[in-house]
Amino acid sequence: MRLPDEPDIPAQINIVPMIDVIFAILTFFIMSTLFLTRQEGLPVNLPKAATSRQSQIPTRITVTVESSGLVSLNKKPTTVDALAEEIRNLMGTDSESIVIINADAQVEHGNVIAVMDKVRQVKGAKLAIATQKP
């Protein structure tokens, strides 16, 4: 007597062990990157110095160009022609300073280029343009 064939169960892939392996690998990489952080040095008692409080961060100078075309340097009105000399005076003995240009979106391209040109004439001034995220 012959029995009817039982229907074959379709083949299945069990992904639970694969997920466990992926999480184990992810944990390994997270833990290993935590040990890659750069150490500043060993903890020691540092000596005192009179010049230790001087900042090494470059000074920030802000140039604002309003939609009407008025130019301000650190919130004080100025002209484009006098801009380079006033930036040199503000920098003083600093070898480097960051000059941030805040130009209104309505300002003509030529006015912003004129301001950038004056800033580039100052030796040691790094130029940055302020923007907003949309």
Accessible surface in RSA format (square Angstrom, percent):
REM  Atomic radii and reference values for relative SASA: ProtOr
REM  Chains: A
REM  Algorithm: Lee & Richards
REM  Probe-radius: 1.40
REM  Slices: 20
REM RES _ NUM      All-atoms   Total-Side   Main-Chain    Non-polar    All polar
REM                ABS   REL    ABS   REL    ABS   REL    ABS   REL    ABS   REL
RES MET A   1   227.41 117.8 138.32  91.5  89.09 212.1 122.21 103.9 105.20 139.4
RES ARG A   2   205.46  86.3 177.38  90.4  28.07  66.8  76.48 104.5 128.98  78.2
RES LEU A   3   138.97  77.4 126.66  90.6  12.31  30.9 126.91  89.1  12.06  32.5
RES PRO A   4   116.26  84.7  95.84  87.4  20.42  74.2 107.65  88.9   8.61  53.5
RES ASP A   5   126.90  88.9  97.48  97.0  29.42  69.6  36.79  86.6  90.11  89.9
RES GLU A   6   149.15  85.6 131.64  99.6  17.51  41.7  46.97  90.8 102.19  83.4
RES PRO A   7   124.39  90.7 100.94  92.0  23.46  85.3 113.00  93.3  11.39  70.8
RES ASP A   8   138.42  97.0 111.26 110.7  27.16  64.2  36.90  86.8 101.52 101.2
RES ILE A   9   152.60  86.8 128.82  96.0  23.78  57.3 130.42  93.9  22.18  60.2
RES PRO A  10   102.19  74.5  88.33  80.5  13.86  50.4  99.41  82.1   2.78  17.3
RES ALA A  11   107.72  99.0  68.98 106.4  38.74  88.1  78.67 110.8  29.05  77.0
RES GLN A  12   157.47  88.1 120.68  88.2  36.80  87.6  40.69  86.6 116.78  88.6
RES ILE A  13   155.69  88.6 129.41  96.4  26.28  63.3 132.43  95.4  23.26  63.1
RES ASN A  14   110.02  75.9  87.02  84.1  23.00  55.4  36.15  87.0  73.88  71.4
RES ILE A  15    86.36  49.1  84.97  63.3   1.39   3.3  85.24  61.4   1.12   3.0
RES VAL A  16    91.38  60.1  91.33  82.7   0.04   0.1  91.38  79.4   0.00   0.0
RES PRO A  17    73.56  53.6  70.31  64.1   3.25  11.8  73.08  60.3   0.49   3.0
RES MET A  18   109.37  56.6 103.18  68.3   6.19  14.7  68.02  57.8  41.35  54.8
RES ILE A  19    74.27  42.3  73.44  54.7   0.83   2.0  74.27  53.5   0.00   0.0
RES ASP A  20    86.80  60.8  78.83  78.5   7.97  18.8  27.55  64.8  59.25  59.1
RES VAL A  21    84.24  55.4  82.33  74.5   1.91   4.6  84.24  73.2   0.00   0.0
RES ILE A  22   100.15  57.0  99.67  74.3   0.48   1.2  99.67  71.8   0.48   1.3
RES PHE A  23   120.41  60.2 119.95  74.3   0.46   1.2 120.22  72.9   0.19   0.5
RES ALA A  24    62.38  57.4  48.29  74.5  14.08  32.0  55.69  78.4   6.69  17.7
RES ILE A  25    82.71  47.1  80.79  60.2   1.92   4.6  82.71  59.6   0.00   0.0
RES LEU A  26    89.69  50.0  87.95  62.9   1.74   4.4  89.17  62.6   0.52   1.4
RES THR A  27    78.26  55.7  76.85  77.9   1.41   3.4  54.26  72.9  24.00  36.3
RES PHE A  28   130.19  65.1 123.70  76.6   6.50  16.9 129.64  78.6   0.55   1.6
RES PHE A  29   114.27  57.2 113.91  70.6   0.36   0.9 114.21  69.2   0.06   0.2
RES ILE A  30    92.15  52.4  89.88  67.0   2.27   5.5  92.00  66.2   0.16   0.4
RES MET A  31    94.85  49.1  94.80  62.7   0.05   0.1  75.32  64.0  19.53  25.9
RES SER A  32    38.46  32.5  30.59  40.8   7.86  18.1  30.87  65.7   7.59  10.6
RES THR A  33    75.01  53.3  67.30  68.2   7.71  18.4  55.90  75.1  19.11  28.9
RES LEU A  34   106.96  59.6  96.24  68.8  10.72  27.0  96.59  67.8  10.37  27.9
RES PHE A  35   163.40  81.7 136.33  84.4  27.07  70.5 139.77  84.7  23.63  67.6
RES LEU A  36   141.43  78.8 114.14  81.7  27.29  68.6 117.99  82.9  23.44  63.1
RES THR A  37    87.02  61.9  70.66  71.6  16.36  39.0  66.45  89.3  20.57  31.1
RES ARG A  38   219.06  92.0 190.43  97.1  28.63  68.2  72.05  98.5 147.01  89.1
RES GLN A  39   142.98  80.0 122.46  89.5  20.52  48.8  53.20 113.2  89.77  68.1
RES GLU A  40   177.85 102.1 139.70 105.7  38.16  90.8  67.40 130.4 110.45  90.2
RES GLY A  41    53.59  66.1   0.00   N/A  53.59  66.1  34.25  94.0  19.34  43.3
RES LEU A  42   154.44  86.0 138.37  99.0  16.07  40.4 138.42  97.2  16.03  43.1
RES PRO A  43   132.63  96.7 100.40  91.5  32.24 117.2 112.85  93.2  19.78 123.0
RES VAL A  44   104.96  69.1  74.85  67.8  30.10  72.5  84.30  73.2  20.65  56.0
RES ASN A  45   155.05 106.9 126.81 122.5  28.24  68.0  35.93  86.5 119.13 115.1
RES LEU A  46   141.90  79.0 118.77  85.0  23.13  58.2 118.83  83.5  23.07  62.1
RES PRO A  47   122.51  89.3  94.17  85.8  28.34 103.0 105.81  87.4  16.71 103.8
RES LYS A  48   200.48  97.8 166.55 102.2  33.93  80.8 122.49 110.3  77.99  83.1
RES ALA A  49    62.28  57.3  41.25  63.7  21.04  47.9  51.22  72.1  11.07  29.3
RES ALA A  50   110.06 101.2  64.39  99.4  45.67 103.9  77.14 108.6  32.93  87.2
RES THR A  51    89.98  64.0  80.81  81.9   9.17  21.9  54.38  73.0  35.61  53.8
RES SER A  52    82.06  69.3  46.77  62.4  35.29  81.3  41.62  88.6  40.43  56.6
RES ARG A  53   225.79  94.8 195.29  99.6  30.50  72.6  75.76 103.5 150.03  90.9
RES GLN A  54   129.32  72.3 112.00  81.9  17.33  41.3  44.61  94.9  84.72  64.3
RES SER A  55    89.75  75.8  54.81  73.1  34.94  80.5  38.62  82.2  51.13  71.6
RES GLN A  56   178.63  99.9 142.75 104.3  35.88  85.4  54.77 116.6 123.86  93.9
RES ILE A  57   134.77  76.7 123.53  92.0  11.24  27.1 125.48  90.4   9.29  25.2
RES PRO A  58    45.41  33.1  34.62  31.6  10.79  39.2  42.60  35.2   2.81  17.5
RES THR A  59    57.65  41.0  50.38  51.1   7.27  17.3  57.53  77.3   0.12   0.2
RES ARG A  60   165.30  69.4 140.04  71.4  25.26  60.1  47.21  64.5 118.09  71.6
RES ILE A  61     4.14   2.4   4.14   3.1   0.00   0.0   4.14   3.0   0.00   0.0
RES THR A  62    40.80  29.0  40.68  41.2   0.12   0.3  18.87  25.3  21.94  33.2
RES VAL A  63     0.00   0.0   0.00   0.0   0.00   0.0   0.00   0.0   0.00   0.0
RES THR A  64    41.01  29.2  41.01  41.6   0.00   0.0  30.96  41.6  10.05  15.2
RES VAL A  65     1.49   1.0   0.63   0.6   0.86   2.1   0.63   0.5   0.86   2.3
RES GLU A  66    73.77  42.4  70.85  53.6   2.91   6.9  23.46  45.4  50.31  41.1
RES SER A  67    69.29  58.5  45.30  60.5  23.99  55.3  11.46  24.4  57.83  81.0
RES SER A  68    88.86  75.1  45.65  60.9  43.21  99.5  55.93 119.1  32.93  46.1
RES GLY A  69    33.17  40.9   0.00   N/A  33.17  40.9  13.96  38.3  19.21  43.0
RES LEU A  70   115.30  64.2 113.39  81.1   1.91   4.8 115.30  81.0   0.00   0.0
RES VAL A  71     9.75   6.4   6.01   5.4   3.74   9.0   6.01   5.2   3.74  10.1
RES SER A  72    13.66  11.5  13.66  18.2   0.00   0.0   3.64   7.8  10.02  14.0
RES LEU A  73     7.62   4.2   5.31   3.8   2.31   5.8   5.31   3.7   2.31   6.2
RES ASN A  74    57.26  39.5  44.11  42.6  13.16  31.7  24.01  57.8  33.25  32.1
RES LYS A  75   196.53  95.9 166.48 102.1  30.06  71.6 114.92 103.4  81.62  86.9
RES LYS A  76   147.40  71.9 146.95  90.2   0.45   1.1  89.97  81.0  57.43  61.2
RES PRO A  77   122.20  89.1  99.96  91.1  22.23  80.8 100.22  82.7  21.98 136.6
RES THR A  78    22.50  16.0   0.54   0.5  21.96  52.3  10.45  14.0  12.05  18.2
RES THR A  79    84.24  59.9  79.58  80.7   4.66  11.1  76.90 103.3   7.34  11.1
RES VAL A  80    44.24  29.1  41.47  37.5   2.77   6.7  41.47  36.0   2.77   7.5
RES ASP A  81   118.86  83.3 100.50 100.0  18.36  43.4  30.84  72.6  88.02  87.8
RES ALA A  82    38.41  35.3  32.42  50.0   6.00  13.6  38.39  54.1   0.02   0.1
RES LEU A  83     0.00   0.0   0.00   0.0   0.00   0.0   0.00   0.0   0.00   0.0
RES ALA A  84     8.17   7.5   8.17  12.6   0.00   0.0   8.17  11.5   0.00   0.0
RES GLU A  85    95.56  54.9  94.63  71.6   0.93   2.2  46.27  89.5  49.29  40.2
RES GLU A  86    61.15  35.1  59.53  45.0   1.62   3.8  25.65  49.6  35.50  29.0
RES ILE A  87     0.00   0.0   0.00   0.0   0.00   0.0   0.00   0.0   0.00   0.0
RES ARG A  88   103.60  43.5  94.13  48.0   9.47  22.5  46.04  62.9  57.56  34.9
RES ASN A  89   105.29  72.6  80.08  77.4  25.21  60.7  30.45  73.3  74.83  72.3
RES LEU A  90    86.34  48.1  62.01  44.4  24.33  61.2  64.36  45.2  21.99  59.2
RES MET A  91    12.17   6.3   8.87   5.9   3.30   7.8   8.71   7.4   3.45   4.6
RES GLY A  92    55.13  68.0   0.00   N/A  55.13  68.0  31.31  85.9  23.82  53.4
RES THR A  93   143.89 102.3 110.07 111.6  33.82  80.6  88.42 118.8  55.47  83.9
RES ASP A  94    58.16  40.7  46.03  45.8  12.13  28.7  11.76  27.7  46.41  46.3
RES SER A  95    95.49  80.7  73.60  98.2  21.89  50.4  54.81 116.7  40.68  57.0
RES GLU A  96    77.52  44.5  73.44  55.6   4.07   9.7  17.88  34.6  59.63  48.7
RES SER A  97     0.10   0.1   0.00   0.0   0.10   0.2   0.09   0.2   0.01   0.0
RES ILE A  98    52.62  29.9  52.62  39.2   0.00   0.0  52.62  37.9   0.00   0.0
RES VAL A  99     0.00   0.0   0.00   0.0   0.00   0.0   0.00   0.0   0.00   0.0
RES ILE A 100    23.04  13.1  23.04  17.2   0.00   0.0  23.04  16.6   0.00   0.0
RES ILE A 101     0.00   0.0   0.00   0.0   0.00   0.0   0.00   0.0   0.00   0.0
RES ASN A 102    52.58  36.3  48.60  47.0   3.98   9.6  20.46  49.2  32.11  31.0
RES ALA A 103    34.58  31.8   9.25  14.3  25.33  57.6  10.60  14.9  23.98  63.5
RES ASP A 104    61.99  43.4  47.45  47.2  14.54  34.4  11.48  27.0  50.52  50.4
RES ALA A 105    99.77  91.7  57.94  89.4  41.82  95.1  69.63  98.1  30.14  79.8
RES GLN A 106   142.75  79.8 117.78  86.1  24.97  59.5  40.57  86.3 102.18  77.5
RES VAL A 107    17.78  11.7   0.60   0.5  17.18  41.4   2.77   2.4  15.01  40.7
RES GLU A 108   128.59  73.8 120.71  91.3   7.88  18.8  44.58  86.2  84.01  68.6
RES HIS A 109   142.87  78.1 132.05  91.8  10.83  27.7  95.76  98.7  47.11  54.8
RES GLY A 110    48.55  59.9   0.00   N/A  48.55  59.9  36.23  99.4  12.32  27.6
RES ASN A 111    64.99  44.8  62.41  60.3   2.58   6.2  11.43  27.5  53.56  51.8
RES VAL A 112    23.06  15.2  23.06  20.9   0.00   0.0  23.06  20.0   0.00   0.0
RES ILE A 113    75.76  43.1  75.55  56.3   0.21   0.5  75.55  54.4   0.21   0.6
RES ALA A 114    41.25  37.9  33.18  51.2   8.07  18.3  39.68  55.9   1.57   4.1
RES VAL A 115     0.61   0.4   0.61   0.6   0.00   0.0   0.61   0.5   0.00   0.0
RES MET A 116    22.17  11.5  22.17  14.7   0.00   0.0  19.04  16.2   3.13   4.1
RES ASP A 117    71.09  49.8  71.05  70.7   0.04   0.1  12.28  28.9  58.81  58.6
RES LYS A 118    48.77  23.8  48.77  29.9   0.00   0.0  13.19  11.9  35.58  37.9
RES VAL A 119     0.32   0.2   0.32   0.3   0.00   0.0   0.32   0.3   0.00   0.0
RES ARG A 120   152.93  64.2 123.61  63.0  29.32  69.8  53.71  73.4  99.22  60.1
RES GLN A 121    93.96  52.5  68.44  50.0  25.52  60.8  35.27  75.1  58.69  44.5
RES VAL A 122     5.05   3.3   1.37   1.2   3.68   8.9   1.37   1.2   3.68  10.0
RES LYS A 123   189.26  92.3 169.50 104.0  19.76  47.0 120.23 108.2  69.03  73.5
RES GLY A 124    27.66  34.1   0.00   N/A  27.66  34.1  18.52  50.8   9.14  20.5
RES ALA A 125    19.11  17.6   0.00   0.0  19.11  43.5   0.03   0.0  19.09  50.6
RES LYS A 126   109.56  53.5 105.33  64.6   4.23  10.1  65.50  59.0  44.07  46.9
RES LEU A 127    55.03  30.6  21.87  15.6  33.15  83.3  21.87  15.4  33.15  89.2
RES ALA A 128    38.90  35.8  32.00  49.4   6.89  15.7  38.90  54.8   0.00   0.0
RES ILE A 129    90.23  51.3  65.00  48.4  25.23  60.8  65.31  47.0  24.92  67.6
RES ALA A 130    45.28  41.6  24.66  38.1  20.62  46.9  33.11  46.6  12.17  32.2
RES THR A 131   122.60  87.2  85.13  86.3  37.47  89.3  62.50  83.9  60.10  90.9
RES GLN A 132   172.70  96.6 141.69 103.6  31.01  73.8  52.11 110.9 120.59  91.5
RES LYS A 133   196.73  96.0 170.52 104.6  26.21  62.4 115.61 104.1  81.12  86.4
RES PRO A 134   177.91 129.7 105.29  96.0  72.62 264.0 144.72 119.5  33.19 206.3
END  Absolute sums over single chains surface
CHAIN  1 A    12055.5       9868.1       2187.4       7447.8       4607.8
END  Absolute sums over all chains
TOTAL         12055.5       9868.1       2187.4       7447.8       4607.8
